[in-house]
Amino acid sequence: MKKLPCIAYHASVLIICGHFAFANNAPRPFILQEMTWVDVRDYLKKNDMVIIPLGSTEQHGPHLPLGADFYEALEIAKRISEKTGVIVAPLAFAGYSESHMGFPGTISVKTDTLEQYVFECVRSLIAHGFKKILFFNFHGGNNIVQANLIHRINHTTSATAIAIGIGGTIRKDVPADAYEKFFDWHAGLGETSLLLFLTPELVRMERVENPTLQFRFTKEPQKMKELFEKNPGLAKVWEEQIGVPEQTGKGGASHEFSSNGIWSLNDVTKSNAELGKKRVDAMVQSIAEFIEEWKKSGSSN
Ligand SMILES: [Zn+2]
């Protein structure tokens, strides 16, 4: 068969794949750095949304990569892009991770610095015509930065920003109590399962060891659930005291209360890719549905 000339070939692909928003052969997911300015110009004729993954580079126990949160944010955002055709623009590898500085390799950026950096990146995107900014955060330490960014974008620019990941209400996940024994916040069963599904080549399961945890609030972490059920206010105090920098003197830095950087009372050796897949599917589905609703609403920003 005679080979079609390149332009004709692309045109025929366009006709077959009529759902492509712009005239190029860029495969989904759409990652900004992998596109050309021509692709972005054509995308903006049909769509004004951009997903910005936010993560961190911080210790995640002896078995998960330092970039766990970055990879989770990026890999899940890519799956949302595959489903919705929305561009993903990764801007930062690091986040605010002061509490983890006791472990080698952790990189922490001050909240003001991170906010200013991301804001300037977003300002560039807005200048080109992006109007709907969707932050897909996957690191709790970034919540304050994300909240400030959203407020600043919404109150000082023509764009509308919203949180679709951690720190927002759009994302639906497998309910934590389906697998979590009260406390499984960092590098635990839930997160290890996510990465066993998303980036199994980066997980060293042979190194997993359940941590010894020691909080100043109570010497017996296993009894905390009982205590907090009786006194929910105390749970709030405890939550405020963990994940804080060592310099605060609260004993809430990662290396002060966890023997190996894992924050979990679960049996982390039971982590599995099936749970990870269920979690990813639930998140991608709920966020994709929201994106389609926002697209359909006809809102110009
Ligand atoms: Zn994490």
py3Dmol code that shows the C-alpha trace and the ligand (Angstrom):
import py3Dmol

protein = """\
ATOM      1  CA  MET A   1       0.000   0.000   0.000  1.00  0.00           C
ATOM      2  CA  LYS A   2       1.209   3.464  -0.848  1.00  0.00           C
ATOM      3  CA  LYS A   3       2.315   5.308   2.233  1.00  0.00           C
ATOM      4  CA  LEU A   4       0.261   8.412   2.862  1.00  0.00           C
ATOM      5  CA  PRO A   5       2.159  11.674   2.947  1.00  0.00           C
ATOM      6  CA  CYS A   6       2.641  12.909   6.491  1.00  0.00           C
ATOM      7  CA  ILE A   7       0.131  15.772   6.395  1.00  0.00           C
ATOM      8  CA  ALA A   8      -2.577  13.644   4.809  1.00  0.00           C
ATOM      9  CA  TYR A   9      -1.914  10.930   7.369  1.00  0.00           C
ATOM     10  CA  HIS A  10      -2.341  13.345  10.250  1.00  0.00           C
ATOM     11  CA  ALA A  11      -5.478  14.772   8.662  1.00  0.00           C
ATOM     12  CA  SER A  12      -6.972  11.292   8.397  1.00  0.00           C
ATOM     13  CA  VAL A  13      -6.114  10.547  12.018  1.00  0.00           C
ATOM     14  CA  LEU A  14      -7.873  13.773  12.929  1.00  0.00           C
ATOM     15  CA  ILE A  15     -11.003  12.701  11.116  1.00  0.00           C
ATOM     16  CA  ILE A  16     -10.977   9.274  12.764  1.00  0.00           C
ATOM     17  CA  CYS A  17     -10.128  10.699  16.187  1.00  0.00           C
ATOM     18  CA  GLY A  18     -12.457  13.658  15.998  1.00  0.00           C
ATOM     19  CA  HIS A  19     -12.362  14.130  19.754  1.00  0.00           C
ATOM     20  CA  PHE A  20      -8.826  15.499  19.603  1.00  0.00           C
ATOM     21  CA  ALA A  21      -9.079  19.132  20.461  1.00  0.00           C
ATOM     22  CA  PHE A  22      -6.233  20.288  18.300  1.00  0.00           C
ATOM     23  CA  ALA A  23      -4.517  19.496  15.034  1.00  0.00           C
ATOM     24  CA  ASN A  24      -1.491  17.509  16.022  1.00  0.00           C
ATOM     25  CA  ASN A  25      -0.485  13.984  16.784  1.00  0.00           C
ATOM     26  CA  ALA A  26       0.541  14.595  20.413  1.00  0.00           C
ATOM     27  CA  PRO A  27      -0.465  11.487  22.320  1.00  0.00           C
ATOM     28  CA  ARG A  28      -2.434  11.757  25.517  1.00  0.00           C
ATOM     29  CA  PRO A  29      -1.639  12.453  28.266  1.00  0.00           C
ATOM     30  CA  PHE A  30      -0.843  16.048  27.368  1.00  0.00           C
ATOM     31  CA  ILE A  31       2.225  17.122  29.310  1.00  0.00           C
ATOM     32  CA  LEU A  32       3.065  20.789  28.736  1.00  0.00           C
ATOM     33  CA  GLN A  33       6.813  20.186  28.533  1.00  0.00           C
ATOM     34  CA  GLU A  34       6.315  17.524  25.854  1.00  0.00           C
ATOM     35  CA  MET A  35       4.167  19.776  23.655  1.00  0.00           C
ATOM     36  CA  THR A  36       5.175  22.524  21.232  1.00  0.00           C
ATOM     37  CA  TRP A  37       3.901  26.096  21.273  1.00  0.00           C
ATOM     38  CA  VAL A  38       1.811  25.223  18.226  1.00  0.00           C
ATOM     39  CA  ASP A  39       0.095  22.442  20.194  1.00  0.00           C
ATOM     40  CA  VAL A  40      -0.621  24.799  23.091  1.00  0.00           C
ATOM     41  CA  ARG A  41      -1.949  27.530  20.784  1.00  0.00           C
ATOM     42  CA  ASP A  42      -4.347  25.045  19.190  1.00  0.00           C
ATOM     43  CA  TYR A  43      -5.367  23.561  22.556  1.00  0.00           C
ATOM     44  CA  LEU A  44      -6.259  27.028  23.847  1.00  0.00           C
ATOM     45  CA  LYS A  45      -8.724  27.509  21.006  1.00  0.00           C
ATOM     46  CA  LYS A  46     -10.846  24.729  22.522  1.00  0.00           C
ATOM     47  CA  ASN A  47      -9.888  24.436  26.164  1.00  0.00           C
ATOM     48  CA  ASP A  48      -8.630  26.752  28.903  1.00  0.00           C
ATOM     49  CA  MET A  49      -7.962  24.229  31.675  1.00  0.00           C
ATOM     50  CA  VAL A  50      -4.615  23.175  33.079  1.00  0.00           C
ATOM     51  CA  ILE A  51      -3.835  20.644  35.813  1.00  0.00           C
ATOM     52  CA  ILE A  52      -0.873  21.527  38.014  1.00  0.00           C
ATOM     53  CA  PRO A  53       0.444  18.577  40.033  1.00  0.00           C
ATOM     54  CA  LEU A  54       2.053  19.473  43.361  1.00  0.00           C
ATOM     55  CA  GLY A  55       4.151  16.987  45.345  1.00  0.00           C
ATOM     56  CA  SER A  56       7.396  16.818  47.257  1.00  0.00           C
ATOM     57  CA  THR A  57      10.885  15.365  47.430  1.00  0.00           C
ATOM     58  CA  GLU A  58      11.055  13.999  50.963  1.00  0.00           C
ATOM     59  CA  GLN A  59      11.833  10.784  52.791  1.00  0.00           C
ATOM     60  CA  HIS A  60       9.163   8.110  52.478  1.00  0.00           C
ATOM     61  CA  GLY A  61      10.552   5.372  54.704  1.00  0.00           C
ATOM     62  CA  PRO A  62      13.328   2.980  53.681  1.00  0.00           C
ATOM     63  CA  HIS A  63      11.263   1.473  50.875  1.00  0.00           C
ATOM     64  CA  LEU A  64       9.672   4.317  48.860  1.00  0.00           C
ATOM     65  CA  PRO A  65      11.419   6.876  46.644  1.00  0.00           C
ATOM     66  CA  LEU A  66      12.019  10.415  47.871  1.00  0.00           C
ATOM     67  CA  GLY A  67       9.871  11.595  44.969  1.00  0.00           C
ATOM     68  CA  ALA A  68       6.840   9.523  46.050  1.00  0.00           C
ATOM     69  CA  ASP A  69       4.456  12.492  46.297  1.00  0.00           C
ATOM     70  CA  PHE A  70       5.741  14.003  43.063  1.00  0.00           C
ATOM     71  CA  TYR A  71       5.256  10.718  41.187  1.00  0.00           C
ATOM     72  CA  GLU A  72       1.813  10.174  42.707  1.00  0.00           C
ATOM     73  CA  ALA A  73       0.693  13.671  41.701  1.00  0.00           C
ATOM     74  CA  LEU A  74       2.149  13.363  38.210  1.00  0.00           C
ATOM     75  CA  GLU A  75       1.059   9.799  37.452  1.00  0.00           C
ATOM     76  CA  ILE A  76      -2.513  10.330  38.640  1.00  0.00           C
ATOM     77  CA  ALA A  77      -2.688  13.692  36.819  1.00  0.00           C
ATOM     78  CA  LYS A  78      -1.533  11.918  33.645  1.00  0.00           C
ATOM     79  CA  ARG A  79      -4.391   9.451  33.950  1.00  0.00           C
ATOM     80  CA  ILE A  80      -6.839  12.336  34.416  1.00  0.00           C
ATOM     81  CA  SER A  81      -5.368  13.945  31.294  1.00  0.00           C
ATOM     82  CA  GLU A  82      -5.774  10.700  29.321  1.00  0.00           C
ATOM     83  CA  LYS A  83      -9.468  10.668  30.229  1.00  0.00           C
ATOM     84  CA  THR A  84     -10.263  14.369  29.829  1.00  0.00           C
ATOM     85  CA  GLY A  85      -7.682  15.750  27.396  1.00  0.00           C
ATOM     86  CA  VAL A  86      -6.667  18.475  29.856  1.00  0.00           C
ATOM     87  CA  ILE A  87      -3.008  19.580  29.803  1.00  0.00           C
ATOM     88  CA  VAL A  88      -0.826  18.707  32.810  1.00  0.00           C
ATOM     89  CA  ALA A  89       1.873  21.250  33.681  1.00  0.00           C
ATOM     90  CA  PRO A  90       4.351  19.957  36.270  1.00  0.00           C
ATOM     91  CA  LEU A  91       6.073  23.004  37.787  1.00  0.00           C
ATOM     92  CA  ALA A  92       7.894  21.874  40.928  1.00  0.00           C
ATOM     93  CA  PHE A  93       9.589  18.694  42.159  1.00  0.00           C
ATOM     94  CA  ALA A  94       9.918  19.879  45.753  1.00  0.00           C
ATOM     95  CA  GLY A  95       7.422  21.097  48.333  1.00  0.00           C
ATOM     96  CA  TYR A  96       7.301  22.263  51.940  1.00  0.00           C
ATOM     97  CA  SER A  97       8.786  19.296  53.828  1.00  0.00           C
ATOM     98  CA  GLU A  98      10.519  20.786  56.868  1.00  0.00           C
ATOM     99  CA  SER A  99       9.313  18.005  59.173  1.00  0.00           C
ATOM    100  CA  HIS A 100      11.235  15.401  57.158  1.00  0.00           C
ATOM    101  CA  MET A 101      14.594  17.187  57.136  1.00  0.00           C
ATOM    102  CA  GLY A 102      15.996  14.691  59.668  1.00  0.00           C
ATOM    103  CA  PHE A 103      16.244  12.129  56.845  1.00  0.00           C
ATOM    104  CA  PRO A 104      18.860  12.434  54.069  1.00  0.00           C
ATOM    105  CA  GLY A 105      17.720  13.478  50.640  1.00  0.00           C
ATOM    106  CA  THR A 106      14.704  15.496  51.755  1.00  0.00           C
ATOM    107  CA  ILE A 107      14.401  18.891  50.071  1.00  0.00           C
ATOM    108  CA  SER A 108      12.241  21.555  51.686  1.00  0.00           C
ATOM    109  CA  VAL A 109      11.228  24.883  50.180  1.00  0.00           C
ATOM    110  CA  LYS A 110       9.814  27.642  52.381  1.00  0.00           C
ATOM    111  CA  THR A 111       6.087  28.157  51.891  1.00  0.00           C
ATOM    112  CA  ASP A 112       6.484  31.803  50.755  1.00  0.00           C
ATOM    113  CA  THR A 113       9.136  30.845  48.196  1.00  0.00           C
ATOM    114  CA  LEU A 114       7.088  27.993  46.784  1.00  0.00           C
ATOM    115  CA  GLU A 115       3.971  30.147  46.597  1.00  0.00           C
ATOM    116  CA  GLN A 116       5.785  32.932  44.758  1.00  0.00           C
ATOM    117  CA  TYR A 117       7.462  30.516  42.319  1.00  0.00           C
ATOM    118  CA  VAL A 118       4.253  28.663  41.432  1.00  0.00           C
ATOM    119  CA  PHE A 119       2.307  31.917  41.226  1.00  0.00           C
ATOM    120  CA  GLU A 120       4.758  33.332  38.679  1.00  0.00           C
ATOM    121  CA  CYS A 121       4.504  30.135  36.607  1.00  0.00           C
ATOM    122  CA  VAL A 122       0.706  30.288  36.723  1.00  0.00           C
ATOM    123  CA  ARG A 123       0.774  33.993  35.808  1.00  0.00           C
ATOM    124  CA  SER A 124       2.602  32.976  32.621  1.00  0.00           C
ATOM    125  CA  LEU A 125      -0.036  30.362  31.832  1.00  0.00           C
ATOM    126  CA  ILE A 126      -2.828  32.877  32.422  1.00  0.00           C
ATOM    127  CA  ALA A 127      -1.098  35.335  30.085  1.00  0.00           C
ATOM    128  CA  HIS A 128      -1.393  32.736  27.301  1.00  0.00           C
ATOM    129  CA  GLY A 129      -5.094  32.191  27.886  1.00  0.00           C
ATOM    130  CA  PHE A 130      -5.441  29.481  30.535  1.00  0.00           C
ATOM    131  CA  LYS A 131      -8.435  30.408  32.689  1.00  0.00           C
ATOM    132  CA  LYS A 132      -9.129  27.344  34.809  1.00  0.00           C
ATOM    133  CA  ILE A 133      -6.283  26.313  37.091  1.00  0.00           C
ATOM    134  CA  LEU A 134      -6.702  22.900  38.733  1.00  0.00           C
ATOM    135  CA  PHE A 135      -4.179  22.122  41.448  1.00  0.00           C
ATOM    136  CA  PHE A 136      -3.688  18.399  41.965  1.00  0.00           C
ATOM    137  CA  ASN A 137      -1.758  18.377  45.226  1.00  0.00           C
ATOM    138  CA  PHE A 138      -0.516  15.121  46.715  1.00  0.00           C
ATOM    139  CA  HIS A 139       1.462  16.333  49.718  1.00  0.00           C
ATOM    140  CA  GLY A 140      -0.290  17.535  52.866  1.00  0.00           C
ATOM    141  CA  GLY A 141       2.593  19.886  53.696  1.00  0.00           C
ATOM    142  CA  ASN A 142       1.681  21.904  50.596  1.00  0.00           C
ATOM    143  CA  ASN A 143      -1.925  22.510  51.690  1.00  0.00           C
ATOM    144  CA  ILE A 144      -1.201  25.953  53.086  1.00  0.00           C
ATOM    145  CA  VAL A 145       0.715  26.946  49.940  1.00  0.00           C
ATOM    146  CA  GLN A 146      -2.096  25.669  47.750  1.00  0.00           C
ATOM    147  CA  ALA A 147      -4.739  27.572  49.763  1.00  0.00           C
ATOM    148  CA  ASN A 148      -2.724  30.801  49.491  1.00  0.00           C
ATOM    149  CA  LEU A 149      -2.162  30.286  45.766  1.00  0.00           C
ATOM    150  CA  ILE A 150      -5.841  29.670  45.098  1.00  0.00           C
ATOM    151  CA  HIS A 151      -6.827  32.777  47.055  1.00  0.00           C
ATOM    152  CA  ARG A 152      -4.204  34.877  45.286  1.00  0.00           C
ATOM    153  CA  ILE A 153      -5.128  33.662  41.795  1.00  0.00           C
ATOM    154  CA  ASN A 154      -8.861  34.073  42.393  1.00  0.00           C
ATOM    155  CA  HIS A 155      -8.516  37.523  43.927  1.00  0.00           C
ATOM    156  CA  THR A 156      -5.870  39.068  41.693  1.00  0.00           C
ATOM    157  CA  THR A 157      -6.239  37.509  38.218  1.00  0.00           C
ATOM    158  CA  SER A 158      -8.959  36.745  35.670  1.00  0.00           C
ATOM    159  CA  ALA A 159      -8.462  32.989  36.147  1.00  0.00           C
ATOM    160  CA  THR A 160     -10.249  30.650  38.554  1.00  0.00           C
ATOM    161  CA  ALA A 161      -8.217  28.206  40.623  1.00  0.00           C
ATOM    162  CA  ILE A 162      -9.458  25.189  42.545  1.00  0.00           C
ATOM    163  CA  ALA A 163      -7.995  22.246  44.489  1.00  0.00           C
ATOM    164  CA  ILE A 164      -8.830  18.853  42.980  1.00  0.00           C
ATOM    165  CA  GLY A 165      -6.367  16.752  45.018  1.00  0.00           C
ATOM    166  CA  ILE A 166      -5.356  16.753  48.689  1.00  0.00           C
ATOM    167  CA  GLY A 167      -6.581  19.875  50.469  1.00  0.00           C
ATOM    168  CA  GLY A 168      -9.755  20.007  48.345  1.00  0.00           C
ATOM    169  CA  THR A 169     -13.116  18.244  48.279  1.00  0.00           C
ATOM    170  CA  ILE A 170     -13.387  17.104  44.627  1.00  0.00           C
ATOM    171  CA  ARG A 171     -11.236  13.981  44.822  1.00  0.00           C
ATOM    172  CA  LYS A 172     -12.986  10.818  45.960  1.00  0.00           C
ATOM    173  CA  ASP A 173     -10.769   8.053  47.318  1.00  0.00           C
ATOM    174  CA  VAL A 174     -11.357   4.570  48.719  1.00  0.00           C
ATOM    175  CA  PRO A 175     -12.578   5.394  52.247  1.00  0.00           C
ATOM    176  CA  ALA A 176      -9.551   5.325  54.516  1.00  0.00           C
ATOM    177  CA  ASP A 177     -11.279   3.111  57.089  1.00  0.00           C
ATOM    178  CA  ALA A 178     -11.548   0.384  54.436  1.00  0.00           C
ATOM    179  CA  TYR A 179      -7.858  -0.323  54.939  1.00  0.00           C
ATOM    180  CA  GLU A 180      -6.517   2.051  57.542  1.00  0.00           C
ATOM    181  CA  LYS A 181      -6.003   1.264  61.189  1.00  0.00           C
ATOM    182  CA  PHE A 182      -6.507   4.805  62.459  1.00  0.00           C
ATOM    183  CA  PHE A 183      -3.153   6.230  61.435  1.00  0.00           C
ATOM    184  CA  ASP A 184      -1.631   5.656  58.001  1.00  0.00           C
ATOM    185  CA  TRP A 185      -0.582   9.068  56.874  1.00  0.00           C
ATOM    186  CA  HIS A 186       2.801   8.758  55.244  1.00  0.00           C
ATOM    187  CA  ALA A 187       4.607   5.939  53.450  1.00  0.00           C
ATOM    188  CA  GLY A 188       2.134   3.530  55.070  1.00  0.00           C
ATOM    189  CA  LEU A 189      -0.094   0.828  53.630  1.00  0.00           C
ATOM    190  CA  GLY A 190      -2.223   3.246  51.624  1.00  0.00           C
ATOM    191  CA  GLU A 191       0.648   5.129  50.039  1.00  0.00           C
ATOM    192  CA  THR A 192       2.855   2.091  49.470  1.00  0.00           C
ATOM    193  CA  SER A 193      -0.084   0.418  47.713  1.00  0.00           C
ATOM    194  CA  LEU A 194      -0.484   3.478  45.477  1.00  0.00           C
ATOM    195  CA  LEU A 195       3.123   3.297  44.356  1.00  0.00           C
ATOM    196  CA  LEU A 196       3.049  -0.491  43.933  1.00  0.00           C
ATOM    197  CA  PHE A 197       0.435   0.271  41.290  1.00  0.00           C
ATOM    198  CA  LEU A 198       1.829   3.518  39.819  1.00  0.00           C
ATOM    199  CA  THR A 199       5.618   3.003  39.895  1.00  0.00           C
ATOM    200  CA  PRO A 200       6.351  -0.557  41.119  1.00  0.00           C
ATOM    201  CA  GLU A 201       9.922  -0.333  39.824  1.00  0.00           C
ATOM    202  CA  LEU A 202      10.646   2.311  42.493  1.00  0.00           C
ATOM    203  CA  VAL A 203       9.307   0.331  45.487  1.00  0.00           C
ATOM    204  CA  ARG A 204      11.700  -1.780  47.609  1.00  0.00           C
ATOM    205  CA  MET A 205       9.247  -4.030  49.465  1.00  0.00           C
ATOM    206  CA  GLU A 206      12.106  -6.133  50.851  1.00  0.00           C
ATOM    207  CA  ARG A 207      13.064  -3.121  52.970  1.00  0.00           C
ATOM    208  CA  VAL A 208       9.664  -2.545  54.588  1.00  0.00           C
ATOM    209  CA  GLU A 209       9.669  -2.677  58.358  1.00  0.00           C
ATOM    210  CA  ASN A 210       6.791  -1.408  60.448  1.00  0.00           C
ATOM    211  CA  PRO A 211       8.026   1.596  62.411  1.00  0.00           C
ATOM    212  CA  THR A 212       8.250   2.157  66.124  1.00  0.00           C
ATOM    213  CA  LEU A 213       6.225   5.286  66.815  1.00  0.00           C
ATOM    214  CA  GLN A 214       6.536   7.454  69.872  1.00  0.00           C
ATOM    215  CA  PHE A 215       4.428  10.533  70.443  1.00  0.00           C
ATOM    216  CA  ARG A 216       4.831  12.846  73.406  1.00  0.00           C
ATOM    217  CA  PHE A 217       1.083  13.010  73.711  1.00  0.00           C
ATOM    218  CA  THR A 218       0.798   9.329  74.549  1.00  0.00           C
ATOM    219  CA  LYS A 219       3.460   6.668  74.819  1.00  0.00           C
ATOM    220  CA  GLU A 220       1.113   4.031  73.459  1.00  0.00           C
ATOM    221  CA  PRO A 221       0.077   4.909  69.901  1.00  0.00           C
ATOM    222  CA  GLN A 222      -2.239   1.885  69.705  1.00  0.00           C
ATOM    223  CA  LYS A 223      -4.430   3.372  72.439  1.00  0.00           C
ATOM    224  CA  MET A 224      -4.722   6.742  70.773  1.00  0.00           C
ATOM    225  CA  LYS A 225      -7.739   5.838  68.696  1.00  0.00           C
ATOM    226  CA  GLU A 226      -9.694   5.008  71.858  1.00  0.00           C
ATOM    227  CA  LEU A 227      -8.580   8.200  73.536  1.00  0.00           C
ATOM    228  CA  PHE A 228      -9.435  10.376  70.548  1.00  0.00           C
ATOM    229  CA  GLU A 229     -12.847   8.793  70.096  1.00  0.00           C
ATOM    230  CA  LYS A 230     -13.669   9.922  73.625  1.00  0.00           C
ATOM    231  CA  ASN A 231     -11.986  13.313  73.183  1.00  0.00           C
ATOM    232  CA  PRO A 232     -12.070  14.484  69.554  1.00  0.00           C
ATOM    233  CA  GLY A 233     -10.627  17.834  70.616  1.00  0.00           C
ATOM    234  CA  LEU A 234      -7.440  16.124  71.746  1.00  0.00           C
ATOM    235  CA  ALA A 235      -7.105  14.535  68.308  1.00  0.00           C
ATOM    236  CA  LYS A 236      -7.072  18.029  66.832  1.00  0.00           C
ATOM    237  CA  VAL A 237      -4.324  19.136  69.215  1.00  0.00           C
ATOM    238  CA  TRP A 238      -2.273  16.050  68.342  1.00  0.00           C
ATOM    239  CA  GLU A 239      -2.765  16.626  64.606  1.00  0.00           C
ATOM    240  CA  GLU A 240      -1.416  20.161  65.008  1.00  0.00           C
ATOM    241  CA  GLN A 241       1.642  18.864  66.825  1.00  0.00           C
ATOM    242  CA  ILE A 242       2.823  16.268  64.341  1.00  0.00           C
ATOM    243  CA  GLY A 243       4.517  16.992  61.052  1.00  0.00           C
ATOM    244  CA  VAL A 244       6.080  20.173  62.411  1.00  0.00           C
ATOM    245  CA  PRO A 245       9.776  21.139  62.276  1.00  0.00           C
ATOM    246  CA  GLU A 246      12.133  19.865  64.978  1.00  0.00           C
ATOM    247  CA  GLN A 247      12.989  23.468  65.940  1.00  0.00           C
ATOM    248  CA  THR A 248       9.497  23.952  67.387  1.00  0.00           C
ATOM    249  CA  GLY A 249      10.353  21.578  70.236  1.00  0.00           C
ATOM    250  CA  LYS A 250       7.042  19.666  70.017  1.00  0.00           C
ATOM    251  CA  GLY A 251       8.602  16.317  69.155  1.00  0.00           C
ATOM    252  CA  GLY A 252       6.551  16.315  65.963  1.00  0.00           C
ATOM    253  CA  ALA A 253       9.299  16.078  63.359  1.00  0.00           C
ATOM    254  CA  SER A 254       9.298  12.876  61.352  1.00  0.00           C
ATOM    255  CA  HIS A 255      12.575  11.506  62.736  1.00  0.00           C
ATOM    256  CA  GLU A 256      11.521  12.327  66.308  1.00  0.00           C
ATOM    257  CA  PHE A 257       8.422  10.149  66.391  1.00  0.00           C
ATOM    258  CA  SER A 258       9.045   7.504  63.690  1.00  0.00           C
ATOM    259  CA  SER A 259      11.981   5.093  63.776  1.00  0.00           C
ATOM    260  CA  ASN A 260      12.242   4.834  59.981  1.00  0.00           C
ATOM    261  CA  GLY A 261      10.144   7.640  58.513  1.00  0.00           C
ATOM    262  CA  ILE A 262       6.935   5.635  58.060  1.00  0.00           C
ATOM    263  CA  TRP A 263       3.865   7.184  59.746  1.00  0.00           C
ATOM    264  CA  SER A 264       1.531   4.257  60.097  1.00  0.00           C
ATOM    265  CA  LEU A 265       0.010   1.846  62.584  1.00  0.00           C
ATOM    266  CA  ASN A 266      -0.957  -0.539  59.789  1.00  0.00           C
ATOM    267  CA  ASP A 267       1.005  -3.586  58.741  1.00  0.00           C
ATOM    268  CA  VAL A 268       2.803  -1.961  55.814  1.00  0.00           C
ATOM    269  CA  THR A 269       4.070  -5.338  54.569  1.00  0.00           C
ATOM    270  CA  LYS A 270       0.450  -6.002  53.486  1.00  0.00           C
ATOM    271  CA  SER A 271       0.576  -3.195  50.913  1.00  0.00           C
ATOM    272  CA  ASN A 272      -0.662  -4.290  47.503  1.00  0.00           C
ATOM    273  CA  ALA A 273      -1.101  -2.956  43.992  1.00  0.00           C
ATOM    274  CA  GLU A 274      -4.812  -3.889  43.904  1.00  0.00           C
ATOM    275  CA  LEU A 275      -5.592  -1.409  46.667  1.00  0.00           C
ATOM    276  CA  GLY A 276      -3.435   1.150  44.864  1.00  0.00           C
ATOM    277  CA  LYS A 277      -5.389   0.618  41.649  1.00  0.00           C
ATOM    278  CA  LYS A 278      -8.731   0.956  43.431  1.00  0.00           C
ATOM    279  CA  ARG A 279      -7.594   4.242  44.957  1.00  0.00           C
ATOM    280  CA  VAL A 280      -6.282   5.612  41.660  1.00  0.00           C
ATOM    281  CA  ASP A 281      -9.430   4.565  39.776  1.00  0.00           C
ATOM    282  CA  ALA A 282     -11.670   6.269  42.360  1.00  0.00           C
ATOM    283  CA  MET A 283      -9.659   9.489  42.213  1.00  0.00           C
ATOM    284  CA  VAL A 284      -9.363   9.622  38.431  1.00  0.00           C
ATOM    285  CA  GLN A 285     -13.050   8.853  37.938  1.00  0.00           C
ATOM    286  CA  SER A 286     -14.322  11.462  40.397  1.00  0.00           C
ATOM    287  CA  ILE A 287     -12.005  14.195  39.145  1.00  0.00           C
ATOM    288  CA  ALA A 288     -12.676  13.437  35.468  1.00  0.00           C
ATOM    289  CA  GLU A 289     -16.425  13.673  36.127  1.00  0.00           C
ATOM    290  CA  PHE A 290     -15.951  17.048  37.796  1.00  0.00           C
ATOM    291  CA  ILE A 291     -13.804  18.318  34.902  1.00  0.00           C
ATOM    292  CA  GLU A 292     -16.448  17.322  32.361  1.00  0.00           C
ATOM    293  CA  GLU A 293     -19.113  19.089  34.440  1.00  0.00           C
ATOM    294  CA  TRP A 294     -17.014  22.250  34.599  1.00  0.00           C
ATOM    295  CA  LYS A 295     -16.395  22.073  30.836  1.00  0.00           C
ATOM    296  CA  LYS A 296     -20.113  21.619  30.154  1.00  0.00           C
ATOM    297  CA  SER A 297     -21.107  24.467  32.456  1.00  0.00           C
ATOM    298  CA  GLY A 298     -19.910  26.879  29.783  1.00  0.00           C
ATOM    299  CA  SER A 299     -18.228  29.052  32.385  1.00  0.00           C
ATOM    300  CA  SER A 300     -15.616  31.219  30.676  1.00  0.00           C
ATOM    301  CA  ASN A 301     -13.358  31.084  33.699  1.00  0.00           C
TER     302      ASN A 301
END
"""
ligand_1 = """\
1
ZN
Zn 3.730 10.962 50.458
"""
view = py3Dmol.view(width=600, height=400)
view.addModel(protein, "pdb")
view.setStyle({"model": 0}, {"cartoon": {"style": "trace"}})
view.addModel(ligand_1, "xyz")
view.setStyle({"model": 1}, {"stick": {}})
view.zoomTo()
view.show()
